[in-house]
Amino acid sequence: MRYFLIILIAVNVGMAQNVQFNADSAYATIEHLTVKIGPRPMGSANERAALQWTVARFRSFGADTAYVMPVPEANGTINTNSGVAIGIFRGTTDSTIVIGGHIDSSGPDIPGANDDASGTACMIELARIWSQRERHFTLLFAAFCGEESGLVGSEYFVEHYADLDKVKLMLQIDMAGSSEALIPFIDVYTHQAPKWLVEDAFAIDRALGYNSLAYPTHFFTINNAQKGGGAGSDHQPFLQKNIPAIDFTAGVNTWQWCWEVLLFIEAAKSVCKLRKSCA
């Protein structure tokens, strides 16, 4: 959890001194989402319960506005009965920073403790901290639905949030429950996070003495070779709207191992097909 002090400073609101990120509080959120509520696939009753619980947390912190943005459909055809939990804490300016995590899990039998209850827990903990401080920027905290189903919630948000033109920066936390290196996801096929944002992330990491950020080019080579672009997160729709955005993810090495296995399997299948055609 300590890694996300990076975000505390990256979104400096002028009150970064004596910030207390409470790991026990974050872990309690993970436990609530994964044990008391359980698996949260998109459109499920559990996901809806998690969204409403998150809104209640924002309200308990004194959010100026807190609600679930309904997401009635995905890609114009699928009724999701889902949504995005939003908590807005006004600053002295309406220039807005979005801090996100995705609240869904990838299946009905998967509690999603790391992916991404851990990131959502960090996001909620940041909302608790910043709710107690004066703010220059308006902060919008978002628990996105349907990330595992194709970035459904974040794509819906960027198309339907009325004040998107006021959003100047987006930070995503996707998987924080790992001691592995923290990986910044900085691009999509058509857009990249601006140079200043990437440089600042690494500079802050060094200044804090963690040196936890790493950009494994071999991983992203494999990732970008996957059909549909491989792994990504809810920062991507913001990048595609030309909003500076970056995602922080811990635990990439596990993904890399899985993808290498999948690539081996696909290669083996191709060899088998070739042998059969030549038989």
SULSUL-V76416 format. One record per residue. N is the residue number from 1. RES is the residue in one letter. PHI is phi in whole degrees, 0 to 359 (none if undefined). NEAR is the number of other C-alpha atoms within 8 Angstrom. D_CENTER is the distance of its C-alpha to the mean C-alpha in Angstrom with 2 decimals. Layout:
N:RES:PHI:NEAR:D_CENTER  N:RES:PHI:NEAR:D_CENTER
This chain:
1:M:none:7:14.31  2:R:301:5:16.51  3:Y:304:9:14.31  4:F:274:8:12.27  5:L:296:8:15.59  6:I:306:11:14.81  7:I:289:8:12.58  8:L:304:10:15.40  9:I:274:9:17.82  10:A:298:9:15.92  11:V:252:7:15.80  12:N:301:8:19.36  13:V:254:9:20.88  14:G:84:7:24.17  15:M:227:8:24.02  16:A:283:9:22.22  17:Q:293:4:25.32  18:N:59:4:25.47  19:V:291:7:21.85  20:Q:246:5:21.55  21:F:275:9:18.25  22:N:266:7:19.47  23:A:297:7:18.23  24:D:297:6:20.40  25:S:296:8:18.78  26:A:296:13:15.27  27:Y:296:10:16.95  28:A:297:8:18.77  29:T:294:10:15.67  30:I:302:12:14.57  31:E:297:10:18.20  32:H:297:9:18.40  33:L:293:12:15.53  34:T:265:13:16.71  35:V:258:8:20.42  36:K:292:7:21.65  37:I:270:11:19.57  38:G:99:9:18.86  39:P:306:15:17.23  40:R:226:19:15.26  41:P:295:13:15.58  42:M:305:13:15.15  43:G:84:10:18.18  44:S:279:10:19.46  45:A:298:7:21.17  46:N:294:11:18.89  47:E:295:16:15.75  48:R:297:11:17.87  49:A:296:9:19.03  50:A:294:12:15.60  51:L:296:14:14.82  52:Q:295:10:18.27  53:W:296:8:17.99  54:T:295:11:14.91  55:V:300:14:16.97  56:A:299:9:19.88  57:R:296:9:18.12  58:F:302:15:17.37  59:R:296:12:21.03  60:S:294:7:22.28  61:F:275:10:20.88  62:G:90:8:22.89  63:A:304:12:20.46  64:D:293:9:22.58  65:T:216:9:20.91  66:A:211:13:18.83  67:Y:195:8:18.68  68:V:261:11:17.11  69:M:281:8:17.02  70:P:295:8:18.63  71:V:244:12:17.47  72:P:283:10:20.90  73:E:205:10:20.51  74:A:239:11:18.52  75:N:57:6:20.17  76:G:77:5:23.06  77:T:227:6:24.47  78:I:260:8:22.62  79:N:285:7:22.82  80:T:263:10:19.55  81:N:51:10:20.58  82:S:232:14:16.98  83:G:180:14:15.04  84:V:237:16:12.39  85:A:278:15:13.08  86:I:237:15:13.73  87:G:231:15:15.35  88:I:245:12:17.15  89:F:241:12:19.04  90:R:291:11:21.65  91:G:249:11:22.71  92:T:284:8:25.98  93:T:235:9:24.58  94:D:272:9:22.67  95:S:298:9:20.63  96:T:244:13:17.07  97:I:249:14:13.92  98:V:262:12:10.68  99:I:243:13:8.18  100:G:234:15:5.14  101:G:208:15:3.54  102:H:256:15:5.28  103:I:268:15:8.79  104:D:279:16:10.66  105:S:248:15:12.16  106:S:275:10:13.80  107:G:187:9:17.32  108:P:291:9:19.91  109:D:249:5:20.86  110:I:244:9:17.54  111:P:289:12:16.33  112:G:65:13:12.88  113:A:296:12:13.39  114:N:277:11:11.32  115:D:248:10:9.05  116:D:223:16:7.36  117:A:300:16:9.82  118:S:294:16:9.77  119:G:292:16:6.40  120:T:296:15:7.41  121:A:297:12:10.76  122:C:297:13:10.11  123:M:299:13:8.86  124:I:294:13:12.00  125:E:295:12:14.10  126:L:295:10:13.50  127:A:298:11:14.59  128:R:298:10:17.59  129:I:295:11:18.53  130:W:287:9:18.39  131:S:295:11:20.11  132:Q:266:7:23.13  133:R:234:7:23.48  134:E:295:10:24.85  135:R:229:11:22.41  136:H:279:9:23.26  137:F:275:13:20.16  138:T:282:15:18.96  139:L:251:12:15.57  140:L:244:12:13.48  141:F:261:13:10.92  142:A:225:12:9.10  143:A:256:14:8.24  144:F:277:16:7.92  145:C:275:16:10.47  146:G:60:16:11.28  147:E:297:14:8.40  148:E:291:9:10.84  149:S:261:8:13.61  150:G:112:6:12.75  151:L:59:13:9.95  152:V:299:12:12.51  153:G:294:13:11.06  154:S:291:14:9.51  155:E:295:10:12.74  156:Y:294:10:14.81  157:F:301:9:13.51  158:V:292:11:14.47  159:E:270:6:17.73  160:H:235:6:18.73  161:Y:288:7:17.59  162:A:296:4:21.02  163:D:254:6:20.27  164:L:300:7:17.86  165:D:295:5:20.55  166:K:271:8:20.00  167:V:283:12:16.36  168:K:253:10:16.92  169:L:199:10:13.64  170:M:228:15:9.87  171:L:238:14:7.63  172:Q:248:14:3.88  173:I:242:15:3.93  174:D:235:16:3.84  175:M:79:15:7.52  176:A:244:15:9.64  177:G:270:11:12.75  178:S:214:8:14.69  179:S:271:6:17.46  180:E:288:8:17.02  181:A:302:10:16.35  182:L:270:12:13.12  183:I:254:12:12.36  184:P:274:11:11.31  185:F:269:9:10.41  186:I:239:10:12.62  187:D:209:11:14.18  188:V:233:10:14.93  189:Y:299:5:18.56  190:T:251:6:19.66  191:H:219:9:17.65  192:Q:227:8:16.57  193:A:298:12:15.05  194:P:297:7:18.27  195:K:304:6:20.23  196:W:297:6:20.35  197:L:291:10:16.61  198:V:293:11:16.57  199:E:298:8:19.91  200:D:295:9:18.96  201:A:300:10:15.99  202:F:291:9:18.56  203:A:295:8:21.30  204:I:293:11:19.59  205:D:302:13:18.75  206:R:293:9:22.45  207:A:297:7:23.71  208:L:282:8:22.14  209:G:84:6:23.87  210:Y:275:8:21.01  211:N:51:7:21.12  212:S:265:8:18.04  213:L:284:10:16.39  214:A:213:8:17.60  215:Y:238:6:17.44  216:P:281:7:19.09  217:T:297:6:20.81  218:H:295:6:22.09  219:F:297:8:18.69  220:F:290:8:17.64  221:T:296:8:21.15  222:I:295:10:20.73  223:N:300:10:17.28  224:N:287:9:18.70  225:A:278:8:21.75  226:Q:288:8:20.07  227:K:299:6:20.98  228:G:82:4:18.45  229:G:99:11:16.70  230:G:70:9:15.38  231:A:288:5:11.87  232:G:204:7:9.17  233:S:202:10:5.81  234:D:286:16:5.46  235:H:285:13:6.92  236:Q:299:11:9.90  237:P:299:11:11.69  238:F:290:13:11.82  239:L:303:15:13.38  240:Q:292:10:15.69  241:K:262:7:16.83  242:N:64:7:17.71  243:I:261:11:15.33  244:P:305:12:14.47  245:A:207:14:10.80  246:I:208:15:9.23  247:D:244:14:6.36  248:F:247:13:7.54  249:T:227:13:8.08  250:A:250:14:11.18  251:G:105:14:13.45  252:V:295:10:13.89  253:N:301:7:17.62  254:T:296:7:17.51  255:W:299:8:15.96  256:Q:302:10:18.59  257:W:299:8:21.34  258:C:298:8:20.49  259:W:291:9:20.52  260:E:297:8:23.75  261:V:297:8:25.26  262:L:297:8:24.32  263:L:297:8:25.82  264:F:297:8:28.87  265:I:298:8:29.27  266:E:296:8:29.12  267:A:296:8:31.62  268:A:296:8:33.82  269:K:299:8:33.83  270:S:297:8:34.93  271:V:297:8:37.71  272:C:299:8:38.86  273:K:297:8:39.06  274:L:296:8:41.00  275:R:296:8:43.39  276:K:294:7:44.02  277:S:289:6:44.75  278:C:269:5:47.16  279:A:290:4:48.87
